[in-house]
Amino acid sequence: MPHATIESLDHEGRGIAHVEGKTIFIDGALTGEMVEYASFRRKPRYEQAGAVAVLRQSAARVTPACRHFGVCGGCSMQHLEPSAQAAAKQRVLEDALWHIGRLRAEMLYPLIQGPAWGYRRRARLSARYVEKKGGALVGFREKRSSFVADMESCEVLPPAISALLPKLRRLIAGLSLRERLPQIEVAVGDAAPVLVLRILQAPSADDEAQLRAFADAEGLVLYLQSGGPQTVSLFHPQQAAPLSYTLPEFDLELRFGPSDFTQVNQEVNRMLVRRAMGLLAPRPGERIIDMFCGLGNFTLPIARLGAQVLGVEGSAALVAQAQANAVRNGLGSNSEFRVANLFAATEESVAALGRCAKMLIDPPREGAIELVKALAGAAIGRIVYISCNPATLARDAAVLVHEQGYRLRGAGVANMFPQTSHAEAIALFER
């Protein structure tokens, strides 16, 4: 069996080695290790493989806490000590900035880090009834597969949600629609946890009785979803408290719907908001624009610090939620919100938003390339960019620095998803 020495980790947490001029990406291998590997995909210039045996072990290797590690596709870095995970993500950010953007940050910010386990307040679980496996399966999908992993627990979910997995399996197995329930979405706020059951047929009267009894016994709020996001509806109990989370440092409570986007890691989100406000430094009298504002996660702290803020978002539903959050928190007078497709931004559409001294940008994974190109004629002195994809951050940063005269003052990582290869980043640009 072939063996190789691992030189580094890639952005997916795989070990990188070179054997006879070919790059080998090896799941389960760590920097500095020598491993035996078996390839499962071969291309002329590279191979994808899995580690079969570790011949020389890294000092940073640890025993994975989850018994489903290696089968479940939800986490890929449990075998690496948490602080080493964070360091690897910082290197991914630095490598992306250099190799994609030809940039080096003037300063590397300290790591933002929270709990390594039990942090995940949002999750989308798959469900499948498989008679030959003993009934219903509930969990994440298997690695490199569409099959649902046979899971009894999940260490990155809050313990109370992890403990629900075997109970959900038994519940689903007893429903008439057990073969028509493919997904369960989890949303944990500060009140009772919410589960959204995706159903492809109407529940029977007996199904409804079982679901109500389950919700009452487990202290849950159940929603049902029969089609797209607009079909999500409260099922039981009818007087449920709304989902919400708090940003205590800014005296804010933000409400959200069960399908609204929110950060999965509340502790890290709080620290990320603090870092963003420190870099943006909102001042009374300033006008600031928050692009991709969502339900106001960064917009309302800006308003709380006294600036006049405009939040811009493509989703009308999220804008309505943000406006309601602003009013609820007494910030309606210095915050406003607009719906706009920021993926089709132009210099004219940005100019129509009015002048601003500073801007915060928090796009999805695809980044904000059209928006940053459209900022060429805007007199914005400071931009804080928050990214869930270092590659698109680096691409957009190249436009801001090489084409528009900004300086990349600093960049750093927030470990929003411990045990996974996912890297959240924050960067400051000034001119």
HELIX and SHEET records of a PDB file:
HELIX    1   1 PRO A   82  GLY A  101  1                                  20    
HELIX    2   2 GLU A  131  LYS A  133  5                                   3    
HELIX    3   3 PRO A  159  SER A  162  1                                   4    
HELIX    4   4 LEU A  164  ALA A  173  1                                  10    
HELIX    5   5 ARG A  178  ARG A  180  5                                   3    
HELIX    6   6 ALA A  205  GLU A  218  1                                  14    
HELIX    7   7 PRO A  229  THR A  231  5                                   3    
HELIX    8   8 PRO A  248  PHE A  250  5                                   3    
HELIX    9   9 GLN A  266  LEU A  280  1                                  15    
HELIX   10  10 THR A  299  ARG A  304  1                                   6    
HELIX   11  11 ALA A  316  ARG A  328  1                                  13    
HELIX   12  12 LEU A  342  ALA A  344  5                                   3    
HELIX   13  13 GLU A  347  ALA A  351  1                                   5    
HELIX   14  14 ILE A  369  ALA A  374  1                                   6    
HELIX   15  15 PRO A  390  ALA A  398  1                                   9    
HELIX   16  16 VAL A  399  GLU A  403  3                                   5    
SHEET    1   A 6 HIS A   3  THR A   5  0                                        
SHEET    2   A 6 MET A  34  ARG A  42 -1                                        
SHEET    3   A 6 TYR A  46  ARG A  56 -1                                        
SHEET    4   A 6 LYS A  22  ASP A  27  1                                        
SHEET    5   A 6 GLY A  15  VAL A  19 -1                                        
SHEET    6   A 6 SER A   8  LEU A   9 -1                                        
SHEET    1   B 6 GLY A 135  GLY A 139  0                                        
SHEET    2   B 6 ARG A 122  VAL A 130 -1                                        
SHEET    3   B 6 GLN A 183  ALA A 187 -1                                        
SHEET    4   B 6 VAL A 194  ARG A 198 -1                                        
SHEET    5   B 6 VAL A 221  GLN A 225  1                                        
SHEET    6   B 6 SER A 233  HIS A 236 -1                                        
SHEET    1   C 2 SER A 244  LEU A 247  0                                        
SHEET    2   C 2 LEU A 252  ARG A 255 -1                                        
SHEET    1   D 7 SER A 335  VAL A 339  0                                        
SHEET    2   D 7 GLN A 308  GLU A 313  1                                        
SHEET    3   D 7 ARG A 287  MET A 291  1                                        
SHEET    4   D 7 LYS A 358  ILE A 361  1                                        
SHEET    5   D 7 ARG A 382  SER A 387  1                                        
SHEET    6   D 7 GLU A 424  GLU A 430 -1                                        
SHEET    7   D 7 ARG A 407  ALA A 414 -1                                        
END                                                                             
